[in-house]
């Protein structure tokens, strides 16, 4: 097996040291260390996250807005987590951040709000590459409002969007364009700025799904040109939460569906009901971990600026994962009968994240996942809610794909175990 040190020099990440921040990675089953290659479905959380959740529940557990100590502490924590998430996403204002249970719920809520201004003759653009959480809400809204749905189709490679046909999908009647930054099934990174610029050129709102990108890439909503952007902290080493960025003027203008006493001030206008405070405290802990990564391995060792440290962390993680992707593709290519669906050209690694969906001749994806589970290797099978994509690839009736989802804490030793188990089939 290739030792992890083989990919340490180019990136500088000490993976062994970073893995120690994730207690779950020490777990064993049947005498084997568990290999968590299921990151796209939800990553493991950091010690800092767990400690922050525990501390909140032990000392400050209360609803917000009260005059007493625990409530005042809760309000302070909520202010901090809005500010930290704004830093993580490159937002200009903490009030541009709203939290909810998950990205799907937030997107349904936002689609309903945007739908107030949409009617017959208006058009919504969605893509064949996206997770259904960035498709179904818009389809439902279009049906309710009598709007027309237009599709941005896959390119001939079956792995990317045909952005050369972007102009064919958008018209002066386009009101919303929904696009994903990275595919949760194939790992493809889409040139979102090209899409948002085209959307704005026809006066449309650009809604970006950054769920799958957030564990892998530095995100800046202003660089992306996103009017609205959603992600899920549980995909980047934090508890089960959803987070939404929206341009302040847009969030203030739109009407939210909420209870009347809640008021209309940001960010509470879009946070319907009491939030998961302990999970939000945990998210602050995770940001603390990422700040440490940025200071130790990025270009942020001499600054106290959180935004700079978070960006440095994600930049360092991105560089490390590109090396991890190259090594993983090399190893997967040695498995007889295995096909990687998506970008496999080593010269195009900047167009993907380390998510690899495969098929193996003669084996159903579920049976492969079950076989790997006996070896303490966690993977996903099916369509992963990339419903349109898997059917466009004509794999729906065959059980979809087996997905191998790596994040920065995964090692080449784990990939070698995976390849060995696949060969045993």
Secondary structure, DSSP 8 states (H G I E B T S, - for coil): ---GGGGHHHH---HHHHHTT-GGGG-EETTEE-EE-BGGG-----HHHHHHHHHHHHHT---SS-SSHHHHHHHHHHHHHHHHHHHHHT-S-GGGEEEES-HHHHHHHHHHHHHTT--TT-EEEEESSS-GGGTHHHHHHHHHHT-EEEEE-B-TTSSSB-GGGHHHH--TTEEEEEEESB-TTT-BB--HHHHHHHHHHTT-EEEEE-TTTTTTS---HHHHT-SEEEE-GGGTTS-S-EEEEE-HHHHHHS-----GGG-S-TTGGG--S---HHHHHHHHHHHHHHHHHHHHHSS-TT---HHHHHHHHHHHHHHHHHHHHHHHHHHHTTSTTEEEES---GGGGGGB-SEEEEEETTB-HHHHHHHHHHTTEE-EEE-TT-HHHHHHTT-TTTT-EEEEE--TT--HHHHHHHHHHHHH-
